[in-house]
Amino acid sequence: MITLIKEEINLLEQQIKQHIDRNRHLKEQSELLQTIPGIGSRTANLLLSEIEFNRYSSARSIAAQAGVTPRKRQSGTSVHQTSLSKLGNARIRRALYFPAIVARQHNELIKEFASRLKKNGKTPMQIVCAAMRKLLHIAFGVLKHKRAFDSSLAFSA
């Protein structure tokens, strides 16, 4: 049974790859997303299948749709710790979790961002969630400008 399921997964992955290869626009977007350190082919394919990037006017709206925006809980004078909103697409959050962890080590922009958050006293999970949001912002910028990721441009901005 496990072998059969693995074969089906492989078949589906091949079909997804063939679909992206046949569609010039999707292939271009997938290649651009894969220039971002931390995002591989699986993550790029999932992002393209779940988000119509050209429909959104800002990266903030994409982050809200994915549910990776911060939410502060407050009741009267009680202010609770800020958490992830989780009102959006759980598949996107799930797909960005491990890429955010990888990006903390291999993406200079996110590495610096994470160290700044750590100095400010954020918990490790808050840092990972912020990295997930930052990855979506970077992905939006890369696709909007149709240019491969360049960390030197991000640092100068």
N, C-alpha and C positions, 0 to 999 in steps of 0.2 A: 504494500500500500504506500509506504514512504517513497519507494523508488518511482512509483507511478506519479505521485504528487510532484516529486522533483523533476520528472520528465515534463509534466504539464507546465511547471514554472519556467523551465528552460524554453519550452515552445512559446509561451506567452512573451518572454523576454525577447526572443528572436522576432516575433511578430511586431512588437513595439519598436524594435530597432529598424525593421524593414519599413514600417509606416513612417518613422521619422526620416529615414534615408530617402524615401520617395517624395516627401514633402520638403521642398527647398527651404521654405520659410522656417519650419520647425527644426530642420537640421541646422540652419544658421543660428537659431536661438539656442539650441542645445549646445552647440560648440562654444558659443559665447558664455553660457552659464558655466561650462566646464573649465573656463579660464580662471574662475574664482577658486583660490585654494580652499579646499574643504568640500566643494561640490563636485561630485562625480557624475557618471552617466545616469545611474539610477535616480539620484536626487534631482538632476536636471530634468529627466523624463517625467518624474512625478510632478515637479513644479509646473512644467508645461501642460500636463494633463489636468491639473487642478486649478490653475490660475490663468486667466486670459489677461496677460500683462498689459496689452494695448487698451483694454477697457478702463483702466485705472489712471487717474490723473496724478496721483502721488504715491510714494512708497508707504506713507502712513496709512492710506486706505487699504493697501495690500496687507500690511501688518495687522490691521484691525480685522480684516477678513480671515486671516490665518489665526487670530486669537493670541497673538504674541505681544500685545500691548499691555503695559502695566495697569493695574487696577488698585486703587487705594480704597480700603474698606473703612468706613467711618460711621459712627452712630452717636449722635450728640457730641459729647466731648471725648468719647473714646475713639482713638485712631489706631487701627490695627496695621500690621505690617503689610506693605505693598506686595501684591501677588500678580500672577499672570491672569489675564482676563478670561481666557479659555472659551470665549463666546464664539469663536470661529471654527474653522475647519481642522478637526483633530488629525486628519491624515497629513496635513502640511506640517503641523507641530511635530508629529511622530517622525516624519521624514527629515526634519531639520535638526533633531536632537543630536545625533551622532556627528553629522557634518559640523555642527557648532563646536563640538568637543575637539574635532580634528582641526578646525580653523583656529582654535585657541593656540594651537602649537605651530601651525604651518602658515597661517595668514598673518603677515606683519601688522596689518591694520587692526585686526581683531585681537591679536596678541597684546598690542599696546592698549587697546580699549579695555580688555579684560584686566590688565594689571592696574589701570587707573581705577576701575570699579573695585578691585580688591583692596586698594589703598583706602578707598572711601568706605570700607567696612561691609561691602555686600557679601552675601553668602555665596558659596559655589554654585548653587542652583540658580540664584538670581543672575549670576554672571553668564551661565550657559543660556538662560532664557534671553538675556540681553544680546548675546552673540547670535542667537537664532533670529532675532529681530534685525540685527545689523546685517546678517546674511541676506535677508529679504530686501533690505534697502539697497544693498550692493547689487543684487540681482536685478532689481528694478532699474537702477542706473545703467547697468551694463546693457540691458535690453533696450532701454529708452534711447540711449546714445549710439547703440549698435557698434560699440567698441569693446575690445577685450579688456578684462580687468587689469588695471595698472595701479599698484599701490602707491607709486610716487604721485600720481594725479590725485589720489584720495587724500594724501597727506598735505598736499599743497592747497587743497580746497578749503 
